[in-house]
């Protein structure tokens, strides 16, 4: 389970975040490319844009569910 106390500083403020458990597997970037991107210098994903539409919200939820190490979390359900 993602821990908001260990989320990457790169995450933009909002409901979704990626924490330090990220293994850079690309699942979130595949599921929600409009919301997740990669820190190329350090090899992890983070949220660069919070969802603003129902479609983006659904894709972010799919990314959360697809994460093999549960590194994606939400501030609220």
C-alpha positions as CSV (number, residue, x, y, z in Angstrom):
1,X,0.0,0.0,0.0
2,X,1.3,3.4,-1.0
3,X,2.4,5.7,1.9
4,X,1.7,9.4,1.6
5,X,4.6,10.0,4.0
6,X,7.0,8.6,1.4
7,X,5.6,10.0,-1.8
8,X,8.0,11.6,-4.3
9,X,8.3,15.3,-4.1
10,X,7.8,15.4,-7.9
11,X,4.1,14.6,-7.5
12,X,1.8,17.5,-8.2
13,X,-0.6,18.3,-5.3
14,X,-3.9,16.4,-5.4
15,X,-5.5,13.1,-4.8
16,X,-3.2,10.7,-6.6
17,X,0.5,10.2,-5.8
18,X,3.4,7.7,-6.3
19,X,5.6,6.8,-3.4
20,X,9.2,5.5,-3.1
21,X,8.2,1.9,-3.7
22,X,8.0,2.6,-7.4
23,X,10.1,0.1,-9.5
24,X,9.7,2.0,-12.8
25,X,7.7,-0.7,-14.4
26,X,5.8,1.6,-16.8
27,X,2.3,0.3,-15.8
28,X,1.0,3.7,-14.7
29,X,2.4,5.5,-17.7
30,X,0.8,3.0,-20.0
31,X,-2.6,3.1,-18.2
32,X,-2.7,6.9,-17.7
33,X,-0.1,8.6,-19.9
34,X,-1.8,12.0,-19.5
35,X,-1.2,11.9,-15.7
36,X,1.9,9.9,-15.0
37,X,5.4,10.5,-16.3
38,X,8.9,9.3,-15.5
39,X,11.7,11.0,-13.6
40,X,14.5,10.0,-16.1
41,X,17.3,11.0,-13.8
42,X,16.3,8.6,-11.0
43,X,14.1,6.0,-12.7
44,X,10.6,6.3,-11.1
45,X,7.2,7.5,-12.0
46,X,5.2,10.3,-10.5
47,X,1.9,12.2,-11.0
48,X,2.6,15.3,-13.2
49,X,-1.1,16.1,-13.7
50,X,-4.0,15.2,-11.5
51,X,-7.1,13.9,-13.3
52,X,-9.6,16.6,-14.4
53,X,-12.1,14.4,-16.3
54,X,-14.0,11.2,-15.5
55,X,-12.0,9.5,-18.2
56,X,-8.7,10.6,-16.6
57,X,-10.0,9.6,-13.2
58,X,-10.9,6.1,-14.5
59,X,-7.4,5.8,-16.1
60,X,-5.7,6.8,-12.9
61,X,-7.7,4.3,-10.9
62,X,-6.7,1.6,-13.5
63,X,-3.1,2.7,-13.0
64,X,-3.4,2.3,-9.3
65,X,-4.9,-1.1,-9.7
66,X,-2.2,-2.2,-12.2
67,X,0.7,-1.2,-10.1
68,X,2.5,-4.4,-9.1
69,X,4.1,-3.0,-6.0
70,X,1.2,-0.8,-4.8
71,X,3.3,2.4,-5.1
72,X,0.3,4.5,-6.3
73,X,-2.0,5.9,-3.7
74,X,-4.9,8.3,-3.1
75,X,-5.3,10.9,-0.4
76,X,-9.0,10.1,-0.4
77,X,-11.1,7.3,-1.7
